[in-house]
């Protein structure tokens, strides 16, 4: 049986783009997602990008076997003409399992059924403002869910994981650009949950880092993903009111929302608005592939920033988007948002030194691709 990579949260924004890059790199995938803030449609479109025909998708949705969990754990299989046999008469390059990472029994069924060689762990709640309002929900989902995943991984001897962390673990940095050895602190429960999982993985590594069965761990602290796949088939599709800048800007440009609320106009930045390191989601996805390859070639524990090294203010991003789309984006300066910091951007040099990776796509491409996605999909995946 061919070994596979388990991608938790693989139907989400960053996860789906990473699935595209993993498939292109020759990996076979199992995607586990509870679809709480993502869509099954994204994986259907991933299959299209990966040259899987609609007929193949429809046939395998209809014929897909279910595991012992019944309807709640329905499994959908997608294939391509280039897929390899798994030894059971099935061609499977990407398999989808609907479920929650906090479900130990479901996780065990996945590891029993598939030969998982590595895990890329995206699954989690991700809104800073929401985390301030609902901290317990974030700690339960992001921290408890991660612990459940790592327990089952250890049980089945799978000890290679790339973790989707965040630049929020740096809190409000004393200076920029941010290096990996900067002090760690957080200003909101979302960031705290990411830092907790990082610490758990560091402790796990320290407890078992010898011999052939040692853990191999990549902690990827990334900054602000934007943009979409150049095909316009997959992109960021938030539930309800967007929490992130680019989908909100896109929806205003499309006329779906009246104006953009800019949180804070009195920061010590170039124009008073917050400055962030915006990175194209495709560059970010390629960073995950580079990290996985690194862990396969040189086991150990590696922590890297994934960013461009350049910060842009909110208003600079709005202007760039207006130029890319040809649309005006009305905005209003409102009060600061709890948990936000003035500026945050990466020093990306270590990522290049360790992974051989650097961001390639600039702000113009980020905005062009975001607008292509939004204009072709005004209602997202719905």
Backbone torsions as a table, in degrees:
resi	resn	phi	psi	omega
1	UNK	NA	132.0	-179.9
2	UNK	-69.4	134.3	178.4
3	UNK	-73.0	155.8	-174.3
4	UNK	-135.7	162.1	174.5
5	UNK	-102.3	127.9	175.2
6	UNK	-87.4	125.9	178.8
7	UNK	-115.1	103.1	177.4
8	UNK	-80.0	138.8	-175.8
9	UNK	69.4	24.9	-174.0
10	UNK	-73.1	-10.0	177.2
11	UNK	-89.7	-5.3	-178.3
12	UNK	-79.7	-173.8	-174.4
13	UNK	-59.5	-61.2	-179.0
14	UNK	-72.4	-38.8	-178.9
15	UNK	-59.5	-43.4	-178.0
16	UNK	-66.0	-40.4	177.7
17	UNK	-66.9	-34.4	176.9
18	UNK	-68.7	-36.0	175.8
19	UNK	-59.4	-41.4	177.8
20	UNK	-58.2	-47.2	-177.2
21	UNK	-70.0	-35.8	177.5
22	UNK	-65.7	-43.8	177.4
23	UNK	-61.9	-42.8	178.9
24	UNK	-63.1	-29.9	179.8
25	UNK	-83.9	-2.0	175.1
26	UNK	98.1	6.9	179.2
27	UNK	-84.7	144.8	170.3
28	UNK	-96.2	143.8	-166.6
29	UNK	-126.7	147.5	163.1
30	UNK	-120.2	122.3	-179.9
31	UNK	-104.8	126.2	175.6
32	UNK	-114.9	122.4	-176.6
33	UNK	-153.7	139.3	177.5
34	UNK	-91.7	-0.6	175.2
35	UNK	62.9	22.2	-179.9
36	UNK	-71.4	-32.0	175.7
37	UNK	-137.3	37.5	-179.7
38	UNK	-151.6	-178.0	-175.3
39	UNK	-138.2	138.8	174.0
40	UNK	-61.1	-28.8	179.8
41	UNK	-58.9	-31.9	-179.6
42	UNK	-60.7	-38.5	-180.0
43	UNK	-72.6	-32.8	173.7
44	UNK	-59.5	-41.1	-179.0
45	UNK	-75.9	-31.6	171.6
46	UNK	-57.5	-41.3	-179.9
47	UNK	-64.5	-34.5	177.2
48	UNK	-66.9	-46.0	178.7
49	UNK	-60.2	-35.8	-180.0
50	UNK	-85.2	18.2	175.6
51	UNK	67.2	34.1	171.9
52	UNK	-95.6	128.9	-175.9
53	UNK	-75.8	155.7	176.6
54	UNK	-60.4	-36.8	-179.7
55	UNK	-63.2	-40.0	178.2
56	UNK	-63.0	-43.5	179.4
57	UNK	-59.8	-51.6	-175.8
58	UNK	-61.9	-40.8	-178.9
59	UNK	-63.7	-43.2	-175.2
60	UNK	-78.9	-25.7	171.3
61	UNK	-63.6	-42.7	-178.3
62	UNK	-68.7	-36.7	-172.2
63	UNK	-99.3	-2.1	-171.9
64	UNK	-60.9	134.3	176.7
65	UNK	-72.3	151.9	174.8
66	UNK	-104.8	150.1	176.6
67	UNK	-89.3	-171.5	-173.2
68	UNK	-66.9	-11.7	-178.6
69	UNK	-78.0	-6.8	-179.8
70	UNK	76.1	-155.0	-174.3
71	UNK	-57.7	-37.8	-175.4
72	UNK	-62.1	-27.0	-178.1
73	UNK	-113.7	35.1	-178.3
74	UNK	-56.0	139.3	179.6
75	UNK	-115.5	130.1	178.2
76	UNK	-113.3	131.4	-179.8
77	UNK	-112.6	137.2	175.7
78	UNK	-119.5	145.5	-179.4
79	UNK	-133.4	160.4	171.2
80	UNK	-123.8	166.3	179.7
81	UNK	-66.7	-15.1	-179.7
82	UNK	-99.5	4.3	-176.7
83	UNK	-66.8	153.7	177.6
84	UNK	-100.1	152.2	177.9
85	UNK	-73.1	144.0	179.7
86	UNK	-94.9	7.1	178.7
87	UNK	93.5	-6.6	-179.0
88	UNK	-117.1	17.6	179.5
89	UNK	84.4	7.6	-179.4
90	UNK	-111.4	138.1	170.0
91	UNK	-93.5	116.9	-175.1
92	UNK	-143.6	109.1	173.0
93	UNK	-101.0	-24.1	177.0
94	UNK	-143.0	124.3	178.1
95	UNK	-120.5	136.0	179.5
96	UNK	-109.3	131.6	174.2
97	UNK	-121.6	122.2	178.1
98	UNK	-88.4	123.3	179.8
99	UNK	171.3	177.6	-172.4
100	UNK	-108.7	138.4	-179.2
101	UNK	-68.3	-12.9	176.6
102	UNK	-79.9	-7.3	-177.7
103	UNK	-88.6	96.2	-177.7
104	UNK	-58.1	-42.8	-177.5
105	UNK	-63.3	-41.1	178.0
106	UNK	-64.3	-44.9	178.8
107	UNK	-58.6	-43.5	179.1
108	UNK	-62.2	-39.0	-180.0
109	UNK	-64.6	-34.9	177.7
110	UNK	-66.4	-46.2	-178.6
111	UNK	-71.3	-27.4	175.7
112	UNK	-71.9	-37.6	-174.8
113	UNK	-80.6	-35.4	-173.8
114	UNK	-118.0	152.0	176.9
115	UNK	-90.9	87.2	-174.7
116	UNK	-84.4	119.2	-179.5
117	UNK	-95.9	-18.7	-178.8
118	UNK	-162.8	160.4	179.0
119	UNK	-127.7	133.6	166.5
120	UNK	-109.7	117.9	-167.2
121	UNK	-106.7	99.1	175.9
122	UNK	-100.2	-28.3	-166.8
123	UNK	-53.2	127.7	178.7
124	UNK	165.5	160.4	173.5
125	UNK	-80.8	150.9	-165.3
126	UNK	-143.2	16.0	-178.3
127	UNK	-101.5	121.4	-177.8
128	UNK	-59.0	-52.2	-177.8
129	UNK	-61.1	-43.0	178.7
130	UNK	-63.4	-36.5	-179.5
131	UNK	-65.2	-32.6	177.0
132	UNK	-66.1	-37.5	-179.2
133	UNK	-79.5	-29.8	-175.1
134	UNK	-133.1	63.5	-175.1
135	UNK	-62.1	-39.5	-177.3
136	UNK	-62.8	-37.6	178.1
137	UNK	-62.2	-39.5	-179.6
138	UNK	-70.1	-41.2	179.5
139	UNK	-68.2	-37.8	178.7
140	UNK	-64.1	-51.0	-175.4
141	UNK	-71.4	-51.5	-171.4
142	UNK	-78.2	-39.5	-176.8
143	UNK	-89.8	-53.7	-179.4
144	UNK	-61.9	-39.3	178.2
145	UNK	-62.8	-40.3	179.0
146	UNK	-66.0	-41.6	178.4
147	UNK	-60.6	-43.9	178.0
148	UNK	-58.5	-44.1	179.7
149	UNK	-62.1	-46.8	-177.3
150	UNK	-66.9	-34.5	177.6
151	UNK	-62.2	-45.7	-178.6
152	UNK	-71.0	-37.1	174.8
153	UNK	-56.5	-48.0	-179.7
154	UNK	-62.4	-39.4	180.0
155	UNK	-58.8	-35.9	-177.2
156	UNK	-101.3	9.3	175.7
157	UNK	72.2	19.8	176.2
158	UNK	-98.3	108.6	-171.1
159	UNK	-125.7	31.7	176.9
160	UNK	-121.0	117.0	-175.2
161	UNK	-142.3	136.1	170.3
162	UNK	-106.2	119.8	-175.8
163	UNK	-104.0	131.7	176.8
164	UNK	-80.4	92.0	177.2
165	UNK	-96.1	-158.0	-171.0
166	UNK	-157.0	152.0	174.9
167	UNK	-66.9	-10.8	177.1
168	UNK	-64.7	-15.4	178.8
169	UNK	-69.5	-11.7	177.1
170	UNK	-87.9	-4.8	-179.6
171	UNK	61.5	-136.2	177.3
172	UNK	-98.9	95.6	-171.6
173	UNK	-65.8	146.2	-179.8
174	UNK	-71.1	-24.6	179.7
175	UNK	-154.5	166.4	176.0
176	UNK	-134.9	153.4	3.1
177	UNK	-73.3	160.1	-174.1
178	UNK	-91.7	126.7	174.8
179	UNK	-99.8	160.4	-176.4
180	UNK	-63.7	-22.5	-178.4
181	UNK	-93.6	11.3	176.3
182	UNK	-65.7	154.2	175.9
183	UNK	-57.5	145.5	-179.3
184	UNK	-104.0	132.8	175.0
185	UNK	-162.5	169.5	-178.7
186	UNK	-137.3	157.2	179.3
187	UNK	-116.7	4.0	-179.0
188	UNK	-158.2	159.0	-177.9
189	UNK	-62.1	-31.8	176.2
190	UNK	-58.9	-52.1	178.2
191	UNK	-61.5	-38.8	178.8
192	UNK	-61.9	-39.3	179.8
193	UNK	-65.3	-38.0	177.7
194	UNK	-66.4	-42.7	179.9
195	UNK	-66.2	-37.7	177.1
196	UNK	-60.2	-44.2	-179.0
197	UNK	-67.3	-39.4	174.1
198	UNK	-56.1	-47.3	-178.5
199	UNK	-63.8	-38.6	176.9
200	UNK	-60.1	-46.2	-178.8
201	UNK	-66.7	-36.3	176.3
202	UNK	-64.2	-40.4	178.3
203	UNK	-66.7	-41.5	178.1
204	UNK	-61.3	-43.3	179.6
205	UNK	-63.2	-44.1	-179.0
206	UNK	-63.9	-30.8	-177.6
207	UNK	-79.6	-16.6	-172.3
208	UNK	-154.8	69.8	-176.8
209	UNK	-124.0	30.0	-178.6
210	UNK	-124.9	147.1	174.3
211	UNK	79.0	-172.3	-175.5
212	UNK	-72.0	-17.9	-177.0
213	UNK	-101.4	16.4	-179.2
214	UNK	-68.4	154.5	175.8
215	UNK	-72.0	148.5	174.8
216	UNK	-130.3	116.7	-164.9
217	UNK	-132.2	133.5	172.8
218	UNK	-117.3	122.7	177.2
219	UNK	-105.7	110.3	-175.8
220	UNK	-105.2	110.4	179.1
221	UNK	-96.2	101.5	-178.3
222	UNK	-110.3	163.6	-166.7
223	UNK	-96.6	-117.3	-171.8
224	UNK	-113.6	96.4	-179.0
225	UNK	-70.5	136.5	176.9
226	UNK	-142.0	178.4	178.0
227	UNK	85.1	-168.9	-177.0
228	UNK	-161.0	170.1	176.0
229	UNK	-62.4	142.1	-174.1
230	UNK	-61.5	-20.6	178.2
231	UNK	-70.0	-21.0	-173.5
232	UNK	77.3	8.3	-177.9
233	UNK	-84.4	-34.0	178.8
234	UNK	-128.5	149.4	-178.9
235	UNK	-172.4	-166.4	-177.9
236	UNK	-84.1	124.2	-176.3
237	UNK	-130.5	81.9	-176.8
238	UNK	-71.6	150.8	172.6
239	UNK	-81.4	125.4	177.3
240	UNK	70.2	-143.1	-178.3
241	UNK	-72.1	126.0	-178.2
242	UNK	-62.3	141.5	174.3
243	UNK	-92.2	-22.4	-177.0
244	UNK	-99.8	157.0	-172.6
245	UNK	-63.6	-53.2	-168.7
246	UNK	-63.4	-44.8	177.6
247	UNK	-64.3	-31.8	177.4
248	UNK	-67.9	-46.7	177.5
249	UNK	-57.9	-43.4	-179.3
250	UNK	-62.2	-41.8	-179.0
251	UNK	-69.8	-33.7	174.8
252	UNK	-66.2	-44.9	179.9
253	UNK	-61.2	-32.4	-179.0
254	UNK	-82.9	-8.5	-179.7
255	UNK	87.6	9.4	180.0
256	UNK	-80.0	-23.0	176.8
257	UNK	-133.1	150.5	-172.3
258	UNK	-69.5	-45.6	-176.3
259	UNK	-160.0	163.9	178.0
260	UNK	-90.7	132.8	171.9
261	UNK	-92.4	117.9	178.9
262	UNK	-97.3	114.6	-173.4
263	UNK	-81.5	98.5	176.8
264	UNK	95.6	123.8	176.5
265	UNK	-125.6	14.8	-175.8
266	UNK	-123.6	23.1	175.1
267	UNK	-75.0	157.6	178.0
268	UNK	-81.7	66.9	-178.9
269	UNK	-129.4	-177.1	-173.9
270	UNK	-58.2	-34.3	-179.4
271	UNK	-134.7	13.7	178.2
272	UNK	89.0	-10.2	179.3
273	UNK	-100.0	159.2	-175.4
274	UNK	-61.0	143.5	179.7
275	UNK	-110.5	131.3	-179.3
276	UNK	-134.9	160.3	175.8
277	UNK	-93.9	98.2	-179.1
278	UNK	-86.9	126.8	-177.2
279	UNK	-123.8	136.3	179.7
280	UNK	-64.1	135.3	-175.0
281	UNK	-62.1	-28.8	177.6
282	UNK	-70.0	-41.0	173.4
283	UNK	-59.3	-42.7	-180.0
284	UNK	-62.4	-43.5	178.4
285	UNK	-60.2	-42.7	178.5
286	UNK	-64.4	-30.4	175.6
287	UNK	-62.9	-35.5	177.9
288	UNK	-68.3	-39.5	177.1
289	UNK	-63.6	-42.5	178.5
290	UNK	-62.0	-40.2	178.9
291	UNK	-65.7	-41.8	179.3
292	UNK	-62.6	-44.1	178.2
293	UNK	-62.1	-39.5	178.2
294	UNK	-59.6	-45.9	-178.9
295	UNK	-66.2	-32.1	178.8
296	UNK	-72.6	-32.2	-177.9
297	UNK	-87.9	-36.7	-175.2
298	UNK	-137.9	86.5	-178.7
299	UNK	-57.2	148.6	179.8
300	UNK	157.0	-160.1	177.8
301	UNK	-121.3	121.4	-178.7
302	UNK	-129.6	136.5	178.9
303	UNK	-124.3	122.9	-177.4
304	UNK	-139.1	149.3	169.1
305	UNK	-84.3	136.7	171.6
306	UNK	-114.5	100.1	179.8
307	UNK	-154.1	179.3	-178.6
308	UNK	-93.9	-22.9	-174.3
309	UNK	88.0	5.7	-179.4
310	UNK	-127.7	130.5	178.1
311	UNK	-101.6	141.3	174.7
312	UNK	-124.8	142.2	176.1
313	UNK	-77.9	165.8	177.7
314	UNK	-58.0	-45.7	-177.3
315	UNK	-69.5	-30.8	173.7
316	UNK	-65.4	-38.3	177.4
317	UNK	-67.3	-40.0	178.2
318	UNK	-60.5	-45.7	179.9
319	UNK	-62.5	-43.2	179.2
320	UNK	-63.3	-38.3	179.4
321	UNK	-68.5	-40.1	177.3
322	UNK	-59.9	-40.0	179.1
323	UNK	-67.4	-39.1	-178.1
324	UNK	-72.3	-34.6	-174.2
325	UNK	-97.4	-21.7	-173.8
326	UNK	74.0	15.8	-178.7
327	UNK	-115.8	146.4	173.0
328	UNK	-82.8	144.6	179.5
329	UNK	-121.7	94.2	177.1
330	UNK	-62.3	143.8	180.0
331	UNK	-145.2	161.6	178.0
332	UNK	-136.9	131.5	175.6
333	UNK	-78.3	125.6	179.4
334	UNK	-125.0	-177.0	-177.2
335	UNK	-62.6	154.6	176.0
336	UNK	-57.7	152.6	178.4
337	UNK	-94.8	135.0	-179.9
338	UNK	-55.7	134.9	176.4
339	UNK	91.5	-10.2	-179.8
340	UNK	-79.7	155.0	176.1
341	UNK	-119.6	165.6	-174.6
342	UNK	-68.3	-49.7	-178.4
343	UNK	-150.1	150.3	-174.7
344	UNK	-159.2	109.9	173.0
345	UNK	-148.8	157.0	-165.7
346	UNK	-90.5	156.1	157.0
347	UNK	-96.6	109.0	-172.6
348	UNK	-89.9	5.2	-172.1
349	UNK	-62.1	-40.3	-176.6
350	UNK	-65.2	-36.7	178.1
351	UNK	-60.6	-38.8	178.4
352	UNK	-69.5	-41.5	-179.5
353	UNK	-63.1	-41.1	-172.8
354	UNK	-89.9	-41.5	-174.4
355	UNK	-104.0	-13.5	-173.0
356	UNK	68.5	26.1	-175.1
357	UNK	-115.9	142.2	168.6
358	UNK	-151.0	152.8	179.1
359	UNK	-69.1	136.9	-176.4
360	UNK	-111.9	-26.7	-169.9
361	UNK	-97.1	130.2	-175.0
362	UNK	-90.1	-176.1	-174.1
363	UNK	-63.6	-34.8	179.6
364	UNK	-63.5	-45.2	179.7
365	UNK	-66.4	-38.4	177.2
366	UNK	-56.5	-47.4	-177.0
367	UNK	-71.4	-40.6	178.8
368	UNK	-60.3	-46.4	-177.8
369	UNK	-69.8	-37.2	176.9
370	UNK	-62.9	-42.3	179.9
371	UNK	-69.0	-39.5	177.7
372	UNK	-59.5	-46.0	178.7
373	UNK	-60.4	-50.5	-174.6
374	UNK	-67.1	-41.6	-177.9
375	UNK	-70.1	-31.1	177.2
376	UNK	-81.7	-21.2	-176.0
377	UNK	-134.2	67.6	-175.1
378	UNK	-59.4	-25.7	177.7
379	UNK	-107.4	21.3	-179.1
380	UNK	67.1	-133.7	-179.4
381	UNK	-86.2	0.0	-176.3
382	UNK	-86.6	NA	NA
